[in-house]
Amino acid sequence: MSHYDIDYTNVPNAEDKAIADTVDWLGGQERFDKVNVELRTAVEQGATLAWVQLALSFAGVRGFPAKVWYDRLKAEVEKNSLAGGHEPS
């Protein structure tokens, strides 16, 4: 199953649901957190949405959940760079 199988169009809190589904798909919060650290580092170093989507596709995470994950990481990185620091995720 890939996340293309799930239609988030009319789902309340679709972004949160997409992340929750991704956590489940990856096998739990611990695995998600490990991937999140690596992706965050990549985004801090300039990884684009396309790069993150490609990387996540190898784990079966595609479409809306991959975009949401990238958007959240990008927002965190930008927030931290404006604050002049780095907070671990």
C-alpha positions as CSV (number, residue, x, y, z in Angstrom):
1,M,0.0,0.0,0.0
2,S,1.2,3.4,-0.8
3,H,-0.2,6.7,0.4
4,Y,-1.7,7.2,-3.0
5,D,-4.3,4.8,-1.9
6,I,-5.6,7.3,0.7
7,D,-7.7,10.3,-0.4
8,Y,-7.3,13.1,2.0
9,T,-9.6,15.5,0.1
10,N,-12.4,15.7,2.6
11,V,-10.6,14.5,5.7
12,P,-10.8,16.8,8.7
13,N,-7.3,17.8,9.8
14,A,-5.9,16.1,6.7
15,E,-2.3,17.2,7.4
16,D,-2.3,15.7,10.9
17,K,-4.0,12.5,9.5
18,A,-1.4,12.2,6.8
19,I,1.5,12.4,9.3
20,A,-0.3,9.9,11.6
21,D,-0.7,7.5,8.7
22,T,2.9,7.9,7.8
23,V,4.0,7.1,11.3
24,D,1.9,3.9,11.1
25,W,3.2,3.1,7.6
26,L,6.8,3.4,8.8
27,G,6.2,1.1,11.8
28,G,5.8,3.5,14.6
29,Q,7.0,6.8,16.1
30,E,10.6,5.6,16.8
31,R,11.2,4.9,13.1
32,F,9.4,8.0,12.0
33,D,11.6,10.1,14.4
34,K,14.8,8.5,12.9
35,V,13.8,9.4,9.4
36,N,12.6,12.8,10.5
37,V,16.1,13.6,11.9
38,E,17.7,12.7,8.6
39,L,15.2,14.6,6.5
40,R,15.5,17.6,8.7
41,T,19.3,17.6,8.2
42,A,18.7,17.4,4.4
43,V,16.2,20.2,4.4
44,E,18.6,22.4,6.5
45,Q,21.2,21.7,3.9
46,G,18.9,22.8,1.1
47,A,17.0,19.7,0.0
48,T,14.0,20.5,-2.2
49,L,10.5,19.1,-2.1
50,A,11.4,17.0,-5.1
51,W,14.4,15.5,-3.3
52,V,12.4,14.7,-0.2
53,Q,9.6,13.2,-2.3
54,L,12.1,11.0,-4.0
55,A,13.7,9.9,-0.7
56,L,10.4,9.1,0.9
57,S,9.2,7.2,-2.2
58,F,11.8,4.5,-1.4
59,A,9.9,4.0,1.9
60,G,6.5,3.9,0.2
61,V,5.5,7.4,1.3
62,R,4.2,9.4,-1.6
63,G,1.8,12.2,-2.6
64,F,0.2,14.3,0.0
65,P,1.9,12.8,3.1
66,A,5.3,13.4,1.6
67,K,4.5,17.1,0.8
68,V,3.0,17.7,4.3
69,W,6.1,16.2,5.9
70,Y,8.4,18.4,3.8
71,D,6.3,21.5,4.4
72,R,6.4,21.0,8.2
73,L,10.2,20.4,8.1
74,K,10.7,23.4,5.9
75,A,8.6,25.6,8.3
76,E,10.6,24.4,11.3
77,V,13.9,25.0,9.6
78,E,12.9,28.5,8.6
79,K,11.5,29.3,12.0
80,N,14.7,28.1,13.7
81,S,17.0,30.0,11.3
82,L,15.0,33.2,12.0
83,A,15.5,32.5,15.7
84,G,19.2,31.9,15.1
85,G,19.2,28.4,16.5
86,H,18.6,24.8,15.9
87,E,16.1,22.8,18.0
88,P,16.2,19.0,17.7
89,S,13.0,17.5,16.3
